[in-house]
Amino acid sequence: MAHNYALPGPPFNFLGHFSNTQKLAFEKWVNARTGYFTDIQTFYQIRAEQMRRTAGLLEKFYSTENDQQLTPTFQKEAWQAGPQGHFGYPFRNDLLPAITMGKIKESLRPQLQRDDEGMFFMNHLRTLIERAEDDAQFASTATANVKQWLSDIDGMFSKPEYEAVLVQDTTDTYQGEQRFRTHQLNPPTPWEQFIASHGAVSSS
């Protein structure tokens, strides 16, 4: 039975349930990387610090030395809707002025957009810093907890209340094959074909 996509590596797609085969593959994937989690955390912390310095220089430039000084407040009040909400401009016979103005704006676009580009890059760096810090935190959390989480899953496999979603596919078989697919792109198992070909049992 093919196990494409589900077993070799992430993303692990669990099809609404988590089979023992998937759990073993996931444990193997985690165990092969656990020793690197601390280094991964350090990498993202270094990246965040580097971008924080770059962001500081960028903000200092735009607020002091740039001939169009900006105060990076990161608030786009002009984009907010008014008390009546957003409304469209009632276009009339303004084609020629629009063409003429378009030529002017195209020629002066780099100058007209300097402020917007400056604000964009400062906002973009802030976003990248936050993302790098989040990735570092994820790696730290994984280092501290992933072994315990996998152990918790092990304990749940034997509990009857979880048997619908935690499938012991190595022992739960039908006609010698796994009862459930490991991945939804795999062919339906004999058990799923049997269920699909038999209607609900009538209570009458």
N, C-alpha and C positions, 0 to 999 in steps of 0.2 A: 504493500500500500504506500503510495507516494505521500511524503510529508513536506511538499514544497511550501516555502514561505514561513511555515509555522515553527520549524525546528532549528534550522541552521543558525539563526540569529534574530535580533530584534527587527521590526516590531513583532512581538508575540501576540498573535490574534487568537483569542480564547473562545470565540464562537458562543458566548453566553455561558460557557462552562469551562472548567479548568481540568484537563485530563492529567493523569499521572505521567504519561509520556511527555506532555508539555512541561510539567513541573520538573521532571528530571533534566530535560533539555535547558530549561531556564536556570536551574541550579548550576548546571555545567557552565553556562554562559556567565553567570554572576561570579562563580568561583574562579574563572579564568581572569577576571578583571578586578577582584576585590583588592588585591595588592596595589592597584594603581589609583584607587579612589582618593587617597591623600594627595598624591601628585596632581591629580586632576583638579582637586580643590585649590591647591597652590597655584596651578596654572591660571585658573579663572580669577583668583585674587590678584595675581600679578597683572593680568590683562586689565582688570577693572582699575587698578592703581595707575597704569600707564594711560588709559583713556581719561581718567580723572585729571591727570596733569595736562593732557592735551586740551580737555574741555576748559580748564582754568585759563590756559594761555589764550584760547580762542575767545572766551568771554572778556578777558582783560583787553584784548586787541579791539574788539567791537565796542567796548564801553569807553575806551580812552583814545587810542591812536587812530582809529578809523575816522575818516572825515565826516561820515554820517554816523554819529555815535548812537549806540543802541543800549537800552537797559533791558537785559534778558529777564523779563518777568514770566515768560512762558504762559501768558494768558492771551488768548485770541478773542478779545471782547467783540471785535468787529465781525467775527463770524457768528455771533450769537443772534438768534431770532429776536425781533422786536416784540412789543406787546401784542401785535396782531399776527405774529408768526411770519414766516417767510412769504414773500409774494414776488411774482415775476414782473419784469419791466414790460410795459405795454408798447411793443415795437410798432413803429409807424413807417413812414416813407423816409427812412434814415440810412439807406444803403450807401449813398456816396460819402456822406460824412464818416460812416463806419469804415469804408475802405481807406479813406484818407488817414483816419486815426489809426487804422491797423498798420499802415506803412510807417507811421511815426513810432508807434509802440514797438514794431518789429526792429527798427533801427536802434531804438533806445532800450530794448528789453534787458540787456545785461545791467544797465544802470538802474532801471526801474525795479529790478528784482533783487538788487543787492541786499536790501534789508531782509526780504523774505528768505533768501538763501542763507544769510547769516543766522537768522532765527532757526531755520530748518536744521543746519548743521549742529547748532548748539543743542537743540532738542534731540537730534539723532544721537549725538554722543551721550546725552543723559540716558536715553533709552538703552544704548549698548552697555553702559555702565551698570544699569539696573539688571540687565539680563546676565551679564558676567557675574555679578554678585549673587544672583539667584542660582546660577549654575554651580558656583562654589558652595553655596548652602546645600544644594541637593546632594553634591558629592559628600559633604560632611555628614548629612543625615543618613546617606546610604552606608557610609563607613560604620556609623554607630548602630544602625538598626537592621540592615538587610539580612544578616544571619538569623536574628530573632524572628523576623517576618517569615522567612522560609521555614523556620522551625514551627511557627504557629500554623502555617499551611499544612505541614506534615501532620500535626495533631488533629486538624479538622477533617482529614480524609477518612478517618475511622468513625466519625460521628454521623448517625443516620440523618440528622436534620440538614446536612450539607450534601447528601448523596446525589441530589438533582443537579448540583453545579460543580461538585468536585468528583470527577469520574475516575474510578480505578480501572482504566481501560486495559491495563495489562492483565487483569483478572476478570473484568466485566466484559465478557464476549458473547457473541451470538453467532452460531454456526461457525465457530472457529475464528471469527474476525472481530475487530473492535466494534463495540456497540455504537459509538459516536465518531463522527469525523473529527480529526485534529484541526482541520482548517476548512472553512466553508467552500473553498474552491475544489476540494477533493471530491471524488465521486461519492454519492450516498452509500452508506454502509448497508449490508443486508437487513439489519434491524430497522433502519430508517425506511427502506423500501417496503418492508413488511408492514410497518405502521401506516405508511402512506396508502397502501393498497387495501387496508381493512378499515371499514367505517367504524364509528363509535358503536359500542354495544348498546342495544336498546334495553331500556329499563322495564318495558312492558312484557 
